């Protein structure tokens, strides 16, 4: 059975049983009808995914695999902040008339910084260090730039990655300040598992463990009935990830470079409202 399902179900059950509601507080998010979008949450959830054992995608609910990768490449390869360069419409509500989401996400990764070795943006610095300084404990990215927050249409949720090479294995820690568990939890896990695999492959390493640290892991009030239904679904066998192993340059990866073999999942489609 899928280990990702087990982790997801355990998280959701814990939040529903032991979480804290914010119904007595003023909250920023609103539903489309203007109603405050309250949540029940747990603070400080840490999940571990061993990528050598299994690709961490849910089977109790379908995760849109190709759309996940498309957004990942939009941020990490294109370093874009314009939704017109993204194939899905998940960012449309935060974009202005030109399609920009402000100085957020990919924009931050594309800013170049000066080092003694030369000038790099954050992505290229990771690639350089994995090749030249694999023993470094400083291989990381951070897009939570306080100087630019007032020009971001949405503050980064998943904001930093720390990479660590142990022997011939690349591990990573994803730090997330906030996670809408139903809408985005497995979406983010799939994305950063793929990112770790990409960096490992082009650096001559094996992808090892992804650790996901979530400060505020929450379920929105209108999501609770959906969550209660999904976590009761039968768990199926995790699919196998197939990667084009001929790719040696990070910027050569495409959505089509990744395939899931025998991905079986709960076929029911859910209408999930998104708070703004």
C-alpha positions in Angstrom: 0.0 0.0 0.0 1.1 3.6 -0.6 3.2 5.0 2.2 2.1 8.5 1.1 -1.5 7.5 1.8 -0.6 6.3 5.3 1.2 9.6 6.1 -1.6 11.7 4.7 -4.4 9.8 6.6 -2.4 10.0 9.8 -1.9 13.7 9.5 -5.6 14.3 8.7 -6.8 12.2 11.6 -4.5 13.9 14.0 -5.6 17.4 12.9 -9.3 16.5 13.0 -9.0 14.9 16.4 -6.4 17.0 18.2 -6.2 20.2 16.1 -7.0 23.8 17.3 -9.8 25.7 15.6 -9.4 29.5 14.9 -13.1 30.2 14.8 -12.7 32.7 17.7 -10.1 34.7 15.8 -10.2 37.2 12.9 -8.8 35.5 9.8 -7.5 36.9 6.5 -8.8 34.1 4.1 -12.3 34.4 2.7 -14.6 32.1 0.7 -15.9 33.3 -2.6 -19.1 34.4 -0.9 -17.2 36.6 1.6 -17.5 34.3 4.5 -14.4 34.0 6.7 -12.5 30.7 5.9 -11.7 29.2 9.3 -9.4 26.2 9.9 -8.5 23.5 12.3 -4.7 23.1 12.6 -1.7 21.3 14.1 1.6 23.1 14.5 4.9 21.6 13.5 4.2 18.5 11.4 7.2 16.6 10.1 6.9 13.9 7.4 9.6 11.8 5.9 9.5 10.2 2.5 12.2 7.7 1.3 12.3 8.2 -2.4 14.4 5.0 -2.8 11.5 2.9 -1.5 8.5 4.6 -3.1 7.3 7.6 -5.1 5.1 9.6 -2.6 1.8 10.2 -4.5 -1.7 9.6 -3.1 -3.9 6.8 -4.3 -6.9 7.6 -2.0 -7.3 10.7 -4.1 -5.8 11.5 -7.5 -3.0 14.0 -7.6 -2.6 15.8 -10.9 0.9 14.6 -11.6 1.6 16.5 -14.8 0.2 19.8 -13.5 2.4 19.4 -10.4 5.5 19.1 -12.6 4.4 21.9 -14.9 4.2 24.3 -12.0 7.5 23.1 -10.5 9.3 23.8 -13.8 7.5 27.2 -14.1 9.1 28.1 -10.8 12.4 26.4 -10.8 13.4 26.2 -14.5 11.7 29.2 -16.0 12.0 31.2 -12.7 8.8 32.9 -13.9 6.2 34.9 -12.0 3.8 35.2 -14.9 0.9 32.9 -15.2 0.9 33.2 -19.0 3.9 30.9 -19.0 2.1 28.3 -16.9 -0.2 25.7 -18.5 -2.7 25.4 -15.6 -4.8 28.1 -14.1 -4.1 27.5 -10.4 -2.4 30.9 -10.0 -4.9 33.0 -12.0 -6.7 34.4 -8.9 -3.4 36.0 -7.7 -2.3 37.4 -11.0 -2.8 41.0 -12.3 -3.9 42.0 -15.8 -0.5 41.3 -17.2 -0.4 37.8 -15.6 2.2 38.7 -13.0 2.0 37.5 -9.4 4.6 40.1 -8.4 8.1 39.5 -7.0 7.1 36.0 -5.8 8.2 32.4 -6.3 10.2 32.0 -9.5 11.1 35.7 -9.6 13.1 35.2 -6.3 14.9 32.1 -7.6 16.0 34.0 -10.7 17.7 36.9 -8.8 21.5 36.7 -9.2 23.8 37.1 -6.3 27.6 37.6 -6.2 29.9 35.0 -4.7 33.6 34.5 -4.8 33.1 31.8 -7.5 31.0 34.1 -9.7 27.4 35.3 -10.1 24.6 32.8 -9.6 20.9 32.7 -9.1 19.7 30.4 -6.3 19.0 27.4 -8.6 22.3 27.6 -10.4 24.1 28.0 -7.1 22.6 24.7 -5.9 23.7 23.0 -9.1 27.2 24.5 -8.8 27.6 23.3 -5.2 26.3 19.8 -5.8 29.0 19.4 -8.4 31.9 21.3 -6.8 31.1 21.4 -3.1 29.0 18.3 -2.2 30.2 18.3 1.4 28.9 21.8 1.9 26.2 22.3 4.6 25.2 25.6 2.9 23.3 24.2 -0.1 19.9 25.8 0.2 17.4 28.2 -1.3 15.0 30.7 0.3 12.3 32.7 -1.5 10.9 34.4 1.6 12.5 37.8 0.8 11.3 40.3 3.4 12.4 43.2 1.2 10.0 42.2 -1.6 7.0 40.9 0.4 5.0 44.0 -0.2 5.3 43.4 -4.0 4.2 39.7 -3.8 0.6 38.9 -4.6 0.9 35.9 -2.3 3.5 35.3 0.3 5.5 32.0 -0.4 4.0 29.0 1.5 6.7 26.5 0.6 9.6 28.9 1.0 13.0 27.0 1.5 14.8 23.9 0.5 17.9 22.6 2.2 20.0 20.0 0.3 22.4 17.6 1.9 24.7 15.0 0.3 25.4 11.9 2.3 27.8 9.6 0.4 26.2 9.2 -3.0 22.8 10.2 -1.9 21.0 13.6 -2.1 18.5 14.4 0.7 16.4 17.5 1.1 14.3 19.3 3.6 11.3 21.3 2.4 10.2 24.0 4.9 6.6 25.3 4.6 5.1 28.0 6.8 1.5 27.1 5.9 -0.1 24.1 4.2 -3.7 23.7 3.1 -3.6 20.0 3.6 -6.5 18.9 1.4 -5.7 21.2 -1.6 -1.9 21.3 -1.6 -0.2 18.8 0.7 0.5 16.0 -1.6 0.8 18.4 -4.5 3.8 19.9 -2.7 5.2 16.5 -1.7 5.1 15.3 -5.3 6.7 18.5 -6.6 9.6 18.5 -4.2 10.2 14.8 -4.6 10.6 15.4 -8.3 12.8 18.4 -7.7 15.1 16.3 -5.5 15.2 13.6 -8.2 16.1 16.2 -10.8 18.9 17.7 -8.9 20.2 14.2 -7.9 20.2 12.9 -11.5 22.1 15.8 -13.0 24.7 15.7 -10.2 25.4 12.0 -10.4 23.7 11.2 -7.2 20.8 9.1 -6.0 17.7 10.7 -4.6 17.3 9.8 -0.9 14.9 11.2 1.7 12.6 14.2 1.4 11.7 15.6 4.8 8.6 17.9 4.8 8.4 20.4 7.7 5.0 22.2 8.0 4.6 25.0 10.6 0.8 25.4 10.2 -0.9 22.3 8.8 -4.5 23.1 8.5 -7.9 21.9 7.1 -10.4 24.5 6.1 -13.9 24.3 7.6 -15.6 23.6 4.3 -13.0 20.9 3.5 -13.7 18.8 6.6 -16.5 16.6 5.0 -14.4 15.9 2.0 -11.4 15.0 4.1 -13.5 12.6 6.2 -14.7 10.9 3.0 -11.2 10.7 1.3 -9.4 9.2 4.3 -11.8 6.3 4.3 -11.1 5.3 0.7 -9.2 2.0 0.1 -5.4 2.5 -0.2 -3.9 1.1 -3.4 -0.4 0.2 -4.4 1.9 3.1 -5.1 2.9 3.6 -8.8 6.4 3.4 -10.1 8.1 6.6 -11.3 9.9 6.5 -14.6 12.4 9.2 -15.4 14.3 9.9 -18.6 17.7 9.0 -17.3 19.4 10.4 -20.4 19.0 14.0 -19.1 22.1 15.4 -17.6 21.2 19.1 -17.7 18.7 20.4 -15.2 17.2 22.8 -17.8 16.5 19.9 -20.2 13.8 18.3 -18.1 10.3 18.6 -19.4 6.9 17.5 -18.1 7.2 14.5 -20.4 10.5 13.5 -18.8 8.5 11.9 -16.0 5.9 9.1 -16.1 3.9 7.1 -13.6 3.6 3.4 -14.3 0.4 1.8 -13.2 -1.0 4.8 -11.2 -4.3 3.7 -9.8 -6.4 6.0 -7.6 -9.8 6.8 -6.2 -11.7 7.9 -9.3 -14.2 10.2 -7.6 -13.8 13.8 -8.5 -14.2 16.4 -5.7 -15.2 20.0 -6.0 -12.9 21.6 -3.5 -13.4 25.4 -2.8 -10.2 27.4 -2.5 -10.1 30.2 0.1 -8.5 33.5 -1.0 
